[in-house]
Amino acid sequence: MEWSVVQKLVISLALGLLVGFQREWSAPHVAGIRTFALVTLFGTVMGLLLSSLGEWIVIAGVLALTSMIVVVNVMKSAGRHEVHGLTTQVAALVMYAVGVTVAIDQFALAVLVGAGVAMLLHWKQPLHVFVQRIGDKDIRAIFQLVLIGLIVLPVLPNRAFGPYGVLNPYEIWLMVVLICGISVGSYLAQKFLGAKAGTVLSGIFGGMISSTATTVSNSRHAKRSPEASNLASLVIMIASTIVFARVILEIAVVAPETLRLLVPPIATLMLIMVVICGVLYFITRNKNREIPLPEDPADLKAAILFGILYAAVLFAVAIVKEHFGDRTLYGVAALSGLTDMDAITLSTARMIKADRLDVDTGWRMILVGGMSNLVFKGFAVAFLGSRQLLRRIAVLFGLSFLGGVLVLIFWP
């Protein structure tokens, strides 16, 4: 089976789940999350069979599905007996289509769709529980992500503009979608793993959502309750370490071919910080608290501001590279990293991928940005946190910063 066929089926299933999720969340309907997924899969399978069996197969499928829906609705309106939905009927239609694919020697397709139907039917309870636990804030975040990813992104021009040829609207907005997707996914994972997540998970999810926001939140908590300073320092340190894991993930997504060269020095600093976190964990392992969930994990205003920052970093790097050479690029990295690591990471990875920046300068820029980010969060703790927390963070971030300096100096 061709990869294009798998892509069509995956997209079909995703869209079916998305529509069914929305309909089932908003109000009880005849068709819900699984039914829409199955209907979409049914249509895709019929379409795949169009060339080999003729257009009558698609028409027959539409007539069968329409007839079934009409009959169910008539029975429901007449009140003759309770109707629980169309899942069984649609599953039967899909499995009929699977049988047809087997008959025409499309064995891989039949196995793929059949297994998918089986999993959908088996996952009835987890899917319904997921929908029931979704609240207004969650559904808004999900559909804001859908808006920027599936509606706005496809209509943007995918070509470079500007005097330096680095401002591509599609690629810039793609970075916005990437960051929003990480944030929303982290938020949902944190919520559905339970309200009383341990300290380690709090730091991990805080780093994935926003290490700066996590630092500010825990600093304020430590200011109100100085006895929580030990625990707050652990959460902040873990979140700051996870930032580098997120950096590696972003490089893997944007420029995977550069991973082998970019990641080792970045991973070395992250390993140093992991060791520091491990020592600190054994000191504070008997204490727990959770970080507060953000009010709007897919904040569109913040996403747009990020897009502007990302474009500005791209443009600044291009100007500096063109007129001043590589050395002044580190100043741009330090300024960008003060408040945000994603912009300098993504823009640098893109520049390396496009052969506008060499790898050695690229990883050093990312590392300088990360060290600058530690300095910014240290100042946030100084202004917002308790003295006890500041003393601990000064030591923890100081050791981490020293590790970054040693990597910059001694890395071959």
Secondary structure by P-SEA (a helix, b strand, c coil): ccaaaaaaaaaaaaaaaaaaaaaaaaccccccaaaaaaaaaaaaaaaaacccccaaaaaaaaaaaaaaaaaaaaaaaaccccccccaaaaaaaaaaaaaaaaaacaaaaaaaaaaaaaaaaaaaaaaaaaaaaccaaaaaaaaaaaaaccccccccccccccccccccaaaaaaaaaaaaaaaaaaaaaaaaacccccaaaaaaaaaaacaaaaaaaaaaaaaacccaaaaaaaaaaaaaaaaaaaaaaaaaaccccccccccaaaaaaaaaaaaaaaaaaaacccbbbbcccccccccaaaaaaaaaaaaaaaaaaaaaaacccccaaaaaaaaaacccaaaaaaaaaaaaaaccccaaaaaaaaaaaaaaaaaaaaaaaaacccaaaaaaaaaaaaaaaaaaaaaacccc
